[in-house]
């Protein structure tokens, strides 16, 4: 197994598989976020379920964190290896003429996404872990001592999108994600040997790369523009 990850093909395949996993997560994450726009009560109920279900918290969540870390680490390793190869090939070929801007700058878009993701996790995930496992409040209520206070998740989400700077950062982060996905979606299929399928899914890849980030941006802008403060 260690030999597999040391080979160029092994790294690319594992990178692609982690990309597929994260793309499925993005779709699921957006679906829940959109609930906050169209059905506040449903969003609160789903958030409470996700936040207290032991399978989600202690199995799926660690797998997700591992998948994110693995994807970024493998991406940086592949970039370093590719740069060493380019030092030789660029002496013979014009790299810019044989590849797209997005494919040549995946490391930069990925790097910005990583920075954004760290800030995003501090904003949401670290706060949630603190409330549940440090403060010991698993109720999900605005006021744990008042059962009539209602769940806190929708209110907290809206509050996060009140500051304009956070909304702007959020939107820029998803613009970079869109650029990253423009190449990453179809590249993942090529890495697992589905080159023919890659061509057929070109339109789907572009739609995914545009619509998923736009969905997250829509949620942020909606809550920023409609909050009552």
N, C-alpha and C positions, 0 to 999 in steps of 0.2 A: 504493500500500500504506500509506503514512504517513497518507493521508486516511482510510483504513478504521479505523485504530487511534485516530484523533482523533474519530470519530463515536461517538455513544452506542451504537448497534447494534453497531458493530465491536468496541467494548470488551467488551460483554456476550457476544458470540459467542466472542471470543478467551478471555475468562474461562471460559466454559462448556467450551470445548475443552481448556483446560489442566486444568479440574476433572475431565473424563472421563479424561484421561491419568493424573492423580494417583490417581484412584479405582481404575484398573486396577493401578497400582503398589502401592497399599495391599493389594489382594487377593493379589498375588504375594508381597509382603513378609510378610504374615501366613502364607501357605502355608509359606514357608521357616521362619518362627519356630516354627510348630506342629511342624515336624519335630524341633526341639530337645526337645520333650516326648515324642514318640512313637518317635523313632528317632535316637539320638545320632549313630550312624555316618553315616547319610544326611545329617543336618544338617551334619556336618563336611565331608563330600565335596562337597555342594552349595556350601557356603560357600567352600571352596578353589577350586572351579570358577569361582564368581562373582568371586572375588578375584584370579584370575590370567588369566581369559579376556580377551584384548585388546579384543574387541568390547564386552564389558560395561564394562571399565575406561575405555576411551578414546573410546567412542562413546555407549553407552547411559547411562553415569554422568554425563557432561557434559550430555546432553539432559535427564536427570532434574533435575539441579541448576538448569539454566536454567528448566525447567518450574515448579519450586518458587518460584524467585525471581520469575518472570514472574507467576505466579498471585497472589502476595502483593502485588506492586507494582501490578498491575492492580486488585486488590481495594481497595487504599487509594485509588487514583485514582477508582474508581467511587464509593466512599463519600464522598469530598470533593465530587464532582459532585452526588451525590444529596442531600447536606446542603444545598448551595446551592439546589437545587430545592425542598427541603422548607421552607426559610425562607419561601417564597411560598405553597406549597400548604397548610401547616399553619395558615395564617391563615384558610383556608376549610374545611379538613377535619380531622377527628380522626384522625391517623395511626395511633394505637394501635388504633382501632376497625376499621381497614381492613387491618391486617397482623398477623402473628404476632410473639410476643416474639422468636423465633429470627431471623426476617427482619430485625427492627429492630436486632438486636445481633450481626449477623454480623461486624462490625468488631472487637468485643471478643473474641468467641470466636476469631476469626482471629488477633488480636494475641497472645492467650495461647498459641495453638498455635505461633505463630512463635517465641515465647520458649522454649517447650518443645522445639521442633525444633532450635534453636541448641544448647541443652544436650545434647540427644540426639546431635547430630552431633559435638559435642566428645567425648562419652563413647565413641562407637563409630567414626564415620567418620574423625575426626582421628587417633585412636589407630591405626586400621588404616593410614592413609596414612603415619604415622610409622614403623610397623613395616616396611612394604613398601618405601617409597621414600626414607626417611631412613636407617633402619638397614640397609636393603637385604636384608631377610629375606623372600623369597617362598616359603619352604618351607611355611609354614602349620603348622609343627610346634611343639609346646610347647618343645622344645629342638632348635634347628636342627642341632646337632652329633650328635644321637642320632636315627637314623631310626626307632627303636622307641618314641619318646616319644609318638607319636600327634599328631593335629591338635589345635590349641589353641582352636578357635572355640567349641565347646560349653562348655568349662571357663571361658573368658573371659566368655561370656554369663551363665552362672550366677553368676559372681563379681560381675557388675554389679548383680544383683538381690539381693545379700545385705543391703546397707544399707536399712533401712526407709524412710529419707527419700527415697531414689531411687525405690523402688517406689511410694511415696505420690505423688510428683511425676509419675511415669509414668502412674499410674491417673487422676489429675486431668487430665492432658494429654489422655488419650483420652476422658474424660467430655466435655471441651470439644469434642473432635473429633466426638463423637456429636451434640452439639447443633448444631455447624456443618453436619454432613451432613444433619441432619433437614430443613433448608431447602435446602441446596446441591444435594443430589442431584436433586430434582425441578425446582428453579429452573434447573439447567443445561439440562434438556430444553426448558424454556420459552424459554430464551435463543436456542436454535438453531431455533426455530420449530416445535417438536414439542409443542405444548400438549395435543393430544389424547392423545399417547403419555404425556405427563407425568401425566395423570389415571390412566391404566391402570397406570402404574408406581408409583403412590403407595404401595401396600403393599410393593413390592420396595424402594423407597427407604427406608422405615422399617426394614425388615428389615436392609438394608445398614448403615444408620446406627447400628443397635443391635449387630448381630452382629460386624461388623468390629472396632469398638473393644473389645467384650467379649472377642473372641479375643485381642487384644494384652494386655488386662488379665489374662486367664486365664494366659497364658504367664508374665507377670511374677510373679503370685502363686504359681503352681506352683513356679517355681524358688526363690522366696524361702522358701517353706514346706518344701521338700524338700531344700535344700542341706545338706551334712554338716558345716557349721562351727558 
